[in-house]
Amino acid sequence: MDYEVSSPPAAPVAKPRQRLPLGIRADGEMTRTGIVFAFALGTIAVFLAFPVGVLGIVLSNMGMNRVSTKPETARKLVAWSWAIFAVTDSVMVLAVVTALISRS
């Protein structure tokens, strides 16, 4: 008797010609450089500006989940998360440095 073997469908992968989000590969995983920057910026944002840092992490995760199905939406979500991290971290680091300088 021949039985039909079924396997789960393969995960969709973004086409190589599509513009991918910054720091994200075609399969939705982060590049090594993206991991380093996301860890550093995300950690600073979460510890210094908790709600905004979490928002950046959530947007990045949503973008990574949409890379294969909606690459343009994924680009926008990941771009917003990087922008949130950059602005939040810059403002908070400047605030900490200013506070430290004013004490002396």
VOPAGU-2260 file (C-alpha; in pm, 1 decimal, decimal comma):
REM VOPAGU-2260
SITE   aa  ch    i         X         Y         Z
SITE  MET   A    0       0,0       0,0       0,0
SITE  ASP   A    1     121,9     343,0     -85,3
SITE  TYR   A    2      51,8     613,8     162,4
SITE  GLU   A    3      71,3     975,6      77,1
SITE  VAL   A    4     320,3    1153,8     297,4
SITE  SER   A    5     227,7    1504,7     391,6
SITE  SER   A    6     452,7    1765,8     537,6
SITE  PRO   A    7     382,5    2114,9     657,5
SITE  PRO   A    8     402,2    2382,0     389,9
SITE  ALA   A    9     732,9    2557,9     357,8
SITE  ALA   A   10     759,8    2901,4     514,0
SITE  PRO   A   11     726,3    3174,9     253,1
SITE  VAL   A   12    1042,4    3369,2     180,2
SITE  ALA   A   13    1059,4    3721,5      42,7
SITE  LYS   A   14    1177,1    3747,6    -315,6
SITE  PRO   A   15    1535,2    3870,7    -346,9
SITE  ARG   A   16    1438,9    4170,6    -562,6
SITE  GLN   A   17    1212,3    4314,5    -293,9
SITE  ARG   A   18    1360,6    4583,1     -72,7
SITE  LEU   A   19    1397,4    4430,3     269,3
SITE  PRO   A   20    1382,9    4618,8     598,3
SITE  LEU   A   21    1709,9    4742,9     746,1
SITE  GLY   A   22    1884,1    4460,4     931,5
SITE  ILE   A   23    1640,5    4187,2     818,9
SITE  ARG   A   24    1715,8    3895,2     584,0
SITE  ALA   A   25    1471,6    3755,3     328,0
SITE  ASP   A   26    1361,6    3476,6     564,4
SITE  GLY   A   27    1256,8    3727,3     833,0
SITE  GLU   A   28    1557,7    3674,6    1059,7
SITE  MET   A   29    1787,5    3957,4    1164,2
SITE  THR   A   30    2138,3    3999,5    1026,3
SITE  ARG   A   31    2431,6    3987,8    1270,7
SITE  THR   A   32    2477,8    4363,6    1247,5
SITE  GLY   A   33    2105,4    4414,4    1299,2
SITE  ILE   A   34    2113,7    4192,9    1608,8
SITE  VAL   A   35    2398,7    4391,7    1763,0
SITE  PHE   A   36    2235,5    4729,6    1699,5
SITE  ALA   A   37    1888,5    4609,5    1802,4
SITE  PHE   A   38    2024,2    4468,2    2127,4
SITE  ALA   A   39    2219,9    4780,9    2215,0
SITE  LEU   A   40    1952,8    5034,1    2115,8
SITE  GLY   A   41    1667,0    4824,4    2253,4
SITE  THR   A   42    1837,4    4776,1    2588,7
SITE  ILE   A   43    1906,4    5146,4    2628,8
SITE  ALA   A   44    1552,9    5236,1    2520,6
SITE  VAL   A   45    1389,2    4986,5    2756,4
SITE  PHE   A   46    1592,6    5091,5    3060,6
SITE  LEU   A   47    1579,6    5466,6    3003,7
SITE  ALA   A   48    1237,8    5511,1    2839,7
SITE  PHE   A   49    1039,2    5197,2    2916,0
SITE  PRO   A   50     708,5    5243,0    2728,6
SITE  VAL   A   51     869,5    5385,2    2415,0
SITE  GLY   A   52    1137,9    5114,6    2412,7
SITE  VAL   A   53     874,4    4842,7    2429,6
SITE  LEU   A   54     685,9    5010,4    2143,8
SITE  GLY   A   55    1001,7    4995,3    1929,9
SITE  ILE   A   56    1048,1    4625,8    2008,8
SITE  VAL   A   57     684,0    4546,1    1926,7
SITE  LEU   A   58     699,8    4733,3    1592,9
SITE  SER   A   59    1023,3    4556,7    1499,5
SITE  ASN   A   60     871,8    4217,7    1580,8
SITE  MET   A   61     560,1    4294,9    1377,0
SITE  GLY   A   62     779,2    4397,8    1083,4
SITE  MET   A   63     990,0    4082,1    1104,7
SITE  ASN   A   64     674,1    3870,3    1099,1
SITE  ARG   A   65     549,2    4044,6     782,8
SITE  VAL   A   66     869,1    4024,9     573,0
SITE  SER   A   67     748,2    3732,1     363,4
SITE  THR   A   68     384,6    3837,2     324,9
SITE  LYS   A   69     387,8    4218,5     310,5
SITE  PRO   A   70     744,5    4342,4     254,0
SITE  GLU   A   71     648,3    4709,6     214,6
SITE  THR   A   72     455,6    4709,3     542,1
SITE  ALA   A   73     746,8    4527,0     704,0
SITE  ARG   A   74     989,0    4795,7     583,5
SITE  LYS   A   75     773,2    5070,6     734,1
SITE  LEU   A   76     731,3    4894,7    1068,0
SITE  VAL   A   77    1101,4    4817,0    1104,1
SITE  ALA   A   78    1195,3    5169,8     992,8
SITE  TRP   A   79     964,4    5314,2    1259,3
SITE  SER   A   80    1118,2    5088,5    1523,0
SITE  TRP   A   81    1473,6    5196,1    1428,3
SITE  ALA   A   82    1361,7    5561,0    1433,7
SITE  ILE   A   83    1203,5    5518,5    1776,9
SITE  PHE   A   84    1521,4    5356,8    1909,5
SITE  ALA   A   85    1749,4    5622,5    1760,3
SITE  VAL   A   86    1549,1    5923,7    1876,6
SITE  THR   A   87    1469,7    5782,4    2220,7
SITE  ASP   A   88    1827,0    5672,2    2285,0
SITE  SER   A   89    1971,6    6003,4    2165,9
SITE  VAL   A   90    1739,4    6209,0    2383,2
SITE  MET   A   91    1783,4    5988,9    2689,5
SITE  VAL   A   92    2164,1    5968,8    2661,2
SITE  LEU   A   93    2180,1    6348,5    2623,3
SITE  ALA   A   94    1953,7    6386,2    2927,0
SITE  VAL   A   95    2172,7    6155,4    3137,3
SITE  VAL   A   96    2493,2    6328,3    3025,8
SITE  THR   A   97    2340,2    6670,4    3095,6
SITE  ALA   A   98    2227,9    6557,4    3440,8
SITE  LEU   A   99    2574,2    6422,8    3519,5
SITE  ILE   A  100    2745,8    6741,1    3398,7
SITE  SER   A  101    2510,2    6968,2    3594,2
SITE  ARG   A  102    2590,9    6785,7    3918,9
SITE  SER   A  103    2957,1    6876,2    3902,0
